[in-house]
Every structure is written in C-alpha cells, then in structure tokens.
Amino acid sequence: MLLNEHMSKALFAKAGIPVPHGQPVFPGSEDDFNPPFALPWILKAQVPIGGRGKVGGILRVKSSDAFAPTARKLFGLDIRGHRVPFVRVEPVAAIQREMYLSLTVSRSRGCILLTVGREGGVDIESGGQGNLLVQEIRLPAGISAHQMRAAFFHLGLDKERFADFSTLIKDLFKAMLDNGLLLAEINPLIITDDQRFVALDAKVEVDDNFVELNPAMEAYYQPEHASPEENAARKAGFSYVSLDGWVGLMVNGAGLAMATMDLLNFSRLPARNFLDLGGTADHARMRTALDLLFGDTRVRAVFINLYGGILSCRNVALALREALGGHEPEKPIVTRMAGNDAAGGVEVLTAMGCSGLHLARDMADAIRILDSIRPADAPVIEFPAPGSALPEAMPVPRNHMPTKTLGISADTPILVQGITGREGQLHTQLMQAYGANVVAGVTPFKGGQTVLGVPVFNSIAEATRDHEIGASIIFVPPRMAADAVLEAACNKIPWAVCITEGIPQQDMLAVFEQINSSPTRVVGPNTPGVILPGRTKIGIMPTDPFSPGPVAILSRSGTLTYEVASRLTAAGIGQSVCIGIGGDPFIGVDYVDAIEMLCNHDETQAVIILGEIGGRAEENLAEHIVRTGFAKPVTAFIAGRTAPPGKRLGHAGAILEKGDGVDRKLETMRKAGFAVCASLEEVAQIATRRLG
C-alpha cells in the first residue's frame, strides 16, 4: 500500500516525526480555502508516484487570489497516468539545508537499509560520489548506536544536533516497525532557519500483509488513487490490476494468471486485466469478479482459466452458475477447466445450455475460440514475440562438491503445526491418504488430544521427546506463523514447510536472521510444499497431476506447478521431486539451495524451473550453475513477461521493477545453459528433448 505525501506525513506526525503544517484541498473547495498559516503557500499534487515537480505538480502562490486557479490547474493534471484527486497546501519552508534519509526493506540484501545523503532532492543518486551512505540493519536487533553515529558524521552535522538527529532516527525506525512499513523516505529532510529537523517531503509504503492483520491501517488507504475495479477487488479480497486490452481475465493462482496474461498478449488477444481469484472462488467472489468484468465497457469477452488443485472446478462452476442466475452471460465467456473435478465442472456448465458460454478443451483451444469471437474493432496491442531461447551450451563441468542432500523419503516422519485447525486437519488427512508418515501434531494448549489418529502436543519440544521428526508442516495463521517457523528451527527439525501466506515481511526478516545458523531448511512461506510423487508429500498439492519419474520441478507458483506436472505426466514424463519455494520476497530454500540438493539425487535426471518476474532468484541460480557446472539439463519458464512495471501481480514477490524488464533474466538463464520456454505448451516438449 503506497501512501501519498499527505498520508505519509500523517503517519509520520503520529509517530512524532516533525512535518510541516499542511491541509488537504479537494476539487470544489478551493474557493473557500483559508489556512491558519501565512503566505506564500506551496501546492502539491497528491499522487502515489514520484517526479511531481518535474511535470508541474508542485506550484507556489504568493497571494490568496492566485490560490483557486492554481489549485484547479493541478486538479486537471495527469501525472504519469495518475489524476490528481486533491492537493496538499503548506507554508513555504525556511530551508537552511537539504538532506536525504530513508529506511527500506531490501529484498536483495535481506535486511533493512538505513540510507542518508548529504544532498536531498529529486535525483539523489546524482549527488556525486560519496553522497549516500547505506548501512544494513538486521532484525530483530535494530539500529545500533554506531550506525546512528556513522549516519550523523556522514552528513557532517554540528555536534549539538546529535541528540535531535538520534531521536529522529529512532522515531523513524519505530514508525517502520509499528506500522509494517517497507519504505519510510524523507526527501528532502531539511534543517530550518530555526534549527529544526523537518520532513519536507515524505513517501511511505506499507506491507499489504501487515494491513490485512491490522485493520486500523486502512485509515491510510485512499481509494482515489485506484480504479473503481481495483477498489472493488480489494474489498472482495482478490488481486486485480487494470491493463489495456479487451479480454477480461479470471484465473485461480497468481502464477497461472501471469502465464495466462502472457499467453493472451503474445497471441494478439491482449488482456484487459490481471485477476487472481485465489483459492476461494465462492459465489460472492465470483459475483464480484463477474460484475467487474461485465461492468468494464472495454472488456469484450471473458476468459476463465482454472486449474483445480485443492479448489474444486465443479464448485467454481456451481458458483458461476449461481452468479449468472440462469441468464445468458452479458458478454461471451470462454472457460477452460483442468485438475480437481474438471469433468464435474464441465458437466455443470454444459447443462446450463448458454450459447454465450464456450467450453475449451485446453488453453490452446481457448485461444482459438477467443480469436474466433474477436470483435472487428478490438484494440491491437503489439508485444514482442517471446521466442524460445535454447541454450548456447551446457555448463562447463567443475570440481564442485555439493554438501547438501534432499534427505526426504517415503518414511520421513512428519509433524503438523496447527493440526487441530480446519486447514491442518484437512491436509493431514490428504497427506495420510497419499501415504505420508504423519507421526505428531502441535497446537498450543491442546496437547493430549488425538486428531486423525495423530497425537497432539503443546509444543515441538514436547513432541520431540516421544517422536523423531524429519519434517514439520506449518498451518498456522499469519500472525503466529513466523514464530512457528522459529520454533521448528530452534528445535532443529530438518525441514520446516510453511504453507501460510500473508506473513508480514519484517516478521520473516527477523526469523531468518535468527535461524541463519540452524540446520533447519525452511520451505516457504507461501508455498504449496514438497512432493515426491508416488512416495510422500509434505504440502497441499493435489496428487492427480503428479507421477513418478526423472524430472524435478522447482517453482515459485503452486498452480503453475500443477499445470506443468500435469502436462509432463500427459507426455509420459514423471517427476522425481517438486518443491514450491514460495512466492514471497523472503523465503528459506531458494533455487540455488534446491539445485544443490539435486546434484547427487540419482532419481533426478533433469530440472524444470518455473519462475516469475520480480527479484533475482532465477538469475542467482543461473550464475550458480555457471560457477559450479551443474551437469543435468535445466528447462525454464518465466511467468509475467508482459506485466506492467511497478504493479504487484498476486504474489508479494511478483513485481516488475520500473526500468527493469525480464530480458536480462532470460538472457542470463540462456547463457547458463537453460532452455527457456516461450510458453507452457513448450515445457513438456523441450523437457522431453533434453532428457534425450
């Protein structure tokens, strides 16, 4: 949740950080503005984006008569696609000096960065060599006294300012922790003529997961900065991003939704939106999603693409039937269903007898149907043809000696954290049905019970007195999930698989810092888990797509894992192991860790990487393989290649940074010997060829 300047300053002021006096002014009230501070005034357009000053979004007025026309001028601006819903008015500041100060959660470094700059302003990076000092802050320890001193001395401030500067840093850091901030930026931080530190401008980003757990943070959300569709989707609890095409998209699972968006865009059937229903496609959510797509005049047809994992396709079909209420759809709908009870879903939809409801056999058939109903005046948006990137050569063999092994087998004894909850019980039963060796469960204060024949303990410490545990699987709500991971690691459980999604990023930063010397290998969070087809599973994956064989799948997406495993199985290629590394920015086992375990895994003859935009996980793997000379062929698919920059697509970690396309990621993988597939259709084909 990115706040505008006005809300950022409201949050700072509540935290005790000095900000200028200021008042919001909305269209229609500009003629009545009468602030309690003297002229001249600064009028600042409020948009959740930087660079306002460069495009006329910050103006100064010297007289009250000039205020209303100046405000109306700002209300009429479009700043990089953002209209100006209101302006913030402040008195002109008496500035003695400008500097830069920020705290940022760093995905690449796995910590919080404290950055200070001797010069502030629009282009702080161009302030000359040595302008910025960046220091790493580790959680849960926090800022050290020496780091505050280093920042202070870097800025070259007078000795008598140290107490006020230290208080400012401490207050800013406390605001970050108390409010789940990913970014707290003051640019510029000024010293006024009366010798005060003041945050002249402010930029704050709040972790959406923190907001979900702390509803009071909704007070900082301003719907004016989002489209009506995005606000409705947010209220309904699913991910929605507006795009520029004409095909309305509805998918379950972020990875599959990104891949489907790419498929449409590359097929010259551009998507009008990204919409991830998530795991709960009930009537209310389906109704909201359909209302959004039917109500959008630029949507000319709807594509519903589902791969049922735990989600039942039949239940989704029933929800769709109920949402349509026995009527023809307002716009053509093309549906493709696969996975869990897809046949039941198709049966329900066929019985509806709607001429505007088209049932596709697979994704390729859906594309053919959509192309056949393309309106003559449909917009054409060109995307560069993706093309397959076949490897230049296999990596050069090195004298690399891997030190990690998989260490999971059919006999691995499993403990379930949160076994007495609804999700814990459901998936314990499903794991048992697959043959998994579930030996114990943990739920605090419920020790002594038995669930599904499994003894329940109050803590892992209690459970390990009676049972040897090889892996723990975590079904604990987000507020307590990070501590559950910490508990597993402190008890040195070899594997901890954290299914939970929605954990605040700061929580996981603190846990990973505390367990960095633990032998526990954490999978996730936000993972479907681990499965050894035909032997055991420690996760929530459906079992139907998987079959035993020689190919390992390492993936950031659950639905993409099921989709690709199903395609491999249909092609006669089984899987040795499938690991969902998780879709969050901060995870435990990553691609590099997993590939190390597979070096001497005799059952694995080839590897498939299912990646996404955002972060450097795939590039880090490619660079590792070049260094170590991994000898087994690697095939890769990256979802989200046509994503708009700066938009998060479902997964917290799936965001394409501005100015940073996926071309570099794809080229790095190709040079490392990966076969990079242009589409899901190619994954099984290329994997078959590479197996030889």
Secondary structure, DSSP 8 states (H G I E B T S, - for coil): -EE-HHHHHHHHHHTT------EEE-TT-GGG---SS-S-EEEEE--SSS-TGGGT-EEEESSGGGHHHHHHHHHT-EETTEE---EEEEE---EEEEEEEEEEEETTTTEEEEEEESS-STTGGGS-TT-EEEEEE-TTT---HHHHHHHHHHHT--GGGHHHHHHHHHHHHHHHHHHTEEEEEEEEEEEETTS-EEESSEEEEE-HHHHHH-GGGGGG--GGGS-HHHHHHHHHT-EEEE-SSSEEEEESSHHHHHHHHHHHHHTT--BSEEEE-TT---HHHHHHHHHHHHH-TT--EEEEEEEESSS-HHHHHHHHHHHHTTS--SS-EEEEEEETTHHHHHHHHHHH--TTEEEESSHHHHHHHHHHT--TT-----------B--SS----------------TT-EEEEETTTSHHHHHHHHHHHHHT-EEEEEE-TT-TT-EETTEEEESSHHHHHHH---SEEEE---HHHHHHHHHHHHHTT-SEEEE------HHHHHHHHHHTTT-S-EEE-SS--EEEETTTEEEES--STT--EEEEEEEES-HHHHHHHHHHHHHTT--EEEEEE--SSSS-SS-HHHHHHHHTT-TT-SEEEEEEESSSSHHHHHHHHHHHHT--S-EEEEEE-TT--TT-B-SSTT-B--TT--SHHHHHHHHHTT-EEESSHHHHHHHHHHHH-
